[in-house]
Amino acid sequence: MSRKRKIRRGIQSAALVVAVLAFLQRLLVPKYAVTAPEGAMVAEYYPEVKDHDVIFIGDCELYENISPMVLWEQYGINSYIRGSAQQLIWQSYYLAEETFSYETPKVVVFSVLSMKYGTPQREAYNRMTLDRMRWSPYKADAIWASMTQEEHFIEYVFPLLRYHSRWSELTWEDIRYFWKGKKITHNGYYMRLDVRPAAFIPPGKHLEDYSFSFRAWDYLERLRILCQEKGVMLVLVKAPSLYPYWYEEWDDQINAYARRYGLKYYNLLDAAEEIGLDYSKDTYDGGLHLNLYGAEKLSVYLGNLLAEDCGLLSRRGEEALEQRWAEKRKRYQEEILQQTKQYELEESKNETVE
């Protein structure tokens, strides 16, 4: 066999091995379509046209409570929520850095609940934020900052090393969404129409120390400086979720920080009555998160603050933007109809059983 032929066969063999490994990795990595759909949210940002007025960055207190569709319909504000489950503040910071590499919004809104965490939490939540980030220095930094003691950087580089034993957990979801994922959000908003009223909300437990950690403050300061350098207004918010408990001592610290640097801080939990929230109808999980009805009320209220306090002007009338939102509105309304029918069917079944 000639030397050239041996080289050609070697290249072909290597290419085949790489193709097989790539196929296996694609198959075994969770698809985040039906099971834990929150894991698909970060990736949905990348195909978007990146000329947003507002970028929301944070956890479920944003992506389940705020509807960008309402912000557009009511105020002409073009916004996107870069949210993920239990998004830690250092993950928010690196997502902000990554976002600024694509666009420079006028306002960044950050959910302050994640200030309660000073250390990495759980791999499952890390994965739902980090796996779908595009590779960049920002993703690498986010991984190093987020890993628990049991995690390894190489397993983020080659997810097959982490998920190689997932054969027994494969479902039809892994086949159906092998090539293309399912669209989960509406500009980052995760819609829910079902209703479960808030009942008993446990009071906050006594804490030995109510101070936020040095690490949490460090990353909030990094975020503030980053926004300042980019000429972007940073707005801090606390969502009107009844649980997890938000302590007055925490609120005082955020208020003091906002005053020190001239930032706007909105505690929307205190504004629940003014917003018009009814926790017997406007939540789908007993007060942890708002359903569509509550999220739309909150969005009307917050949109007014963004327009009046933050000086955001309506962009209604921009032809290309109007067209994009018309397409988004159609899908938004279709999902409302779909979820309404599903919820009514489930309610009918429950009444029959009773």
N, C-alpha and C positions, 0 to 999 in steps of 0.2 A: 504494500500500500504506500502510495506516495506521501510525502510530508504534507503537501497542501491538502490532500484528502483527509489525513488524520486531523489536521487543524480544523477543517470544515466539519468533520464529524464531532469533534470536541465541542465546537461552538454550538452545533445543533443539539447535542446532549445537554449542554448547560442551559440553553434556551428552553428546552423541554422541562427541565427540573424547575427553572424559575416560573414557567407557566403553570405547572402543576401546583407549586407552592402558593402562587398568587390565587389560583382557583380555590384551593383549600382555605386560604385566609379569608377570601371573600365569602365563602360559604359559612365558615365557623364564627366569624365576628358577628355579634348581635346586630340585628337590622333596625331596632328601635322604631318599628312601624306600628305594631299592635301592643306588644309587650314593652313596657317602659318607653313610650313614645317621646318622653322628654329628652331622651338621648339623641334625637334627630334634630333638635332645635338649632344648635349652633351652626350646623352645616347649611341650614336654609337661608342664611344671610348672604352667602357668597354669590348666588346668581342674581341677586337684586341689583337694580340700578341704584348706584350709591350717591344720592344727592339729598340725603335726609336732613331735615331741620333739627330733629331730636333723635338721639339714640338713648334708649333705656338700657341700663346694664345692671344685672342682678339676678336674684333668685325667683322663686314662684310668687313672691309678693308683687312682682311686676308682671310676669308673663301670664298669670291667671287672673289678674285684676284690672288690667288696662287694655282697652281696645283701640289700636291705631286707626281702625276704620272710623270710629266716632270722632277722633281727633281731626281726621280729614273732613268728614261730613260736616261737622259743626264749626270748625275753625280753620280749615284749609292747611292744617299742619301735617307735613309729611314725616312720619316717624317709623321707627323700627325698634323692636325689643330684642336685644341680644341676651336672652335669658337661658338659664338651665337649672336643673334641680339642685338645690343646696349649693348654689354657686358661691364659693368662698371669695373673700375680698381680694386676695391675690390673683385669683382667676379673673375676677372682674377687671382688675388693673391691666392684666396682660391682654384681655379681650379689648379693652379700650385702646391700648397701644396698637393692637392689630387693626382695629377699626380706623384709627387715624392714618394708618398706612394706605387705606382705601379712600377715605373721605374725611372732611372736617365739618361736622355738624355745628349748628349754632349753640346747642344745649346738650349736655349729657346729664341724664337723671340716674342717680345711683340709689339703690335700696339699702338702707342702713342696717337692716336686720342682721346681715352677715357680719357685722362688727362683733357679735357675740362669740364668734369663733376665733381662736388664736392659734390653733394647730390643725394640721390635716385631719380629716374625719374618717371617711370610708372610701375604699377603692371604687365601689359601685357608683357613687356619686361623682368621684373624680372622672371615671370613664365616660359618664354621660355628658360631661363638659368637654373633656380633652380629646377623646377619640375622634370626634368629627371636626376638630379644628384643622385647618390646612397647615401643612408643615411650614414653619417659619421660626426665626429666633424667638418670637413671642410664645409660640407653642412650646418650644423646648424649655424656656424659662418657666412657663406655667406648670409644666410637668415636674421640674425639679422642685418648685415651691410647694407642690401639692401632694407628692408621694408620701404614703404612709411607710412605716418601717418595713412592711412586708412586700412593698412594690419595688419593681426594677425598671429603670429607664429603657432598657433594651426591649422590654415587653410592650412599650408604647411605640417604639420604632418598628418592631415586627410583632403585631398583635397575635399572629399565629402562635407564638411562644406562650402567650397567655391563654388562648382559647383552644389549644390543640385537643383538649380532652372534652370538648363540648359536644361530641357526637351524639351522646344520649339525650341531649336537650334540644336537638334540632326539631323544628316544627315546619308546617306548611308556610309559615311566615318567612322562613329563611330561603325557601325556594321562590316564593312569589315575588319577594323584593330583592332577589339576588342582584339584578342589574340596576334597577331603579327603585329608590326609596319612595315611601308614601309621604305626600305633603301633609304636615301635621298642623302647622300654625297659620295664622293670618298676620303677616308682618311681625311674627314672633308671639302673637297672642294665641293662647291655648283655650279654645272655646269649650264651655260646658253649659248645658241648658237644664240639667236635672236640678232638683231642689231637695235639700235636706236641711231643715231649720236648725239654727243654733239652739242647743239646750243647755246643759250644764257645762260651764267653762271653768276648769280648775283654776284656783287663784295661784299667783306666782309663788314659788317656793323661796324661802329665805336663802340668800346667797352669802357666803362668807366674804366675798369681795365683788363689788359691782363694777369695778374698773374694767374697761376694755383693755385687752392685752397690748403690749408694746408693738407686737407684729401687726395687729389690726390698725392701730394708729399710724404705723409706718406706711402701710399701703394706702390708707386714706390720704395721707399727706402726699405720697407719690402721685396719686390720682389727681389731687388738687393742683399740684405743680404742673403735671402733664397738661391738664386742661388750660391752666393759665398760660403756659408756653404756646399752646395752640390757639389761644384767643377764644376758647370755648367756655361758656358759662356752665359751671357745675352746680347742679341742684340735688339736694338730699331729700329723700322721702321715706316716710314710714307708712306702709299700707294699712288700711283699716281692718286688718285681720285680727280676730279676737284671740287667736292662739297661733304660734307660741307667744307666751306672755311677754309684753314689752314693759319693762320696769321704768318707773319715773326717774330712777338714778341714771339709767341709760339715756333717757330722753334729755336729761339735764346736761349730760356730757356732749351730746350731739348739738344741742342748742348753744352751748358755750363755744364749741368749735366753729359753728356756723357764724356766730357773732364775731369771733376773733378774726375771721378771714373774709367777712362780708358775703357769706354764702346764703342762699335761700334754702331754708329747711321747712318742709311741710309735714307735720304729723297729721296724717289723714285719719288716723284712728280717733283723734280728738274731734275731727270734723264730720264724723259719721252722720250725726243728726242733720247738719247743714247740707250734706251731700244728698240726704234723703234715703239712706240705706235702711232696709228692713231685714234684719237678720233671720226673720222667720220665712223670708221668701227669696232673699238675694244671695244666698250661699248654697253651694251644692254638697258641702261636707261638714256641716255643723259649725261654721264660722271660721274655718281655717283659710278658705279662699272664697272669692265671690264667683257666682255663676254669671252668665251673660247679662242678666238683668241688672245685677249689682255692678258689674264691670262697666257697663255702658253709663250708669249713673255716675260712677267715679270718674270716668273719662270725660264726661261733660264738665264736671267740677274742676278736674286737673287741667283740662284744656283751657279753661278760662284763666287759670293762674298762669299758664305758660304764655298765653296771649297778652294778658294785662300786665303781669308782674315781670315777665321775661322779655316782653317786647317782640314776640314772634308774630310776623305778619302772615295773613292768609295768602296761599299760593293758588287759590282757585282761579281758573282762567288760563293757567299754563296748559296748553293743548296736550303735550306729550304726557304730562303728569295726570291730567284729567282722564286721559285714555287708560293709563295704567291702573288708576284707582277704579275706573268703571269695570275693568276686568276683575279686579280684586273684590269689588262689591258683589259681583255676580256669584263668585265662589262662596263668599261670606253668607249671602242669603240662601244659597243652596244648602250649606251645612246647617244653617238654622232650621230649615225645613226638614232636613234629614234627621237631625237630633230631636226635633219636636215630635216627629212621628214615632221615633224609637222610644222616647220617654213616655209618650201616651200609651204605646203598646205595653211597655213594662208596667205602667201604673194599672192598666186594665187587667193584666195577668195577676198582679198582686191583689186587686179587689176580688177577682174570681177565687183565688186561693182562700182569702179571708171569709 
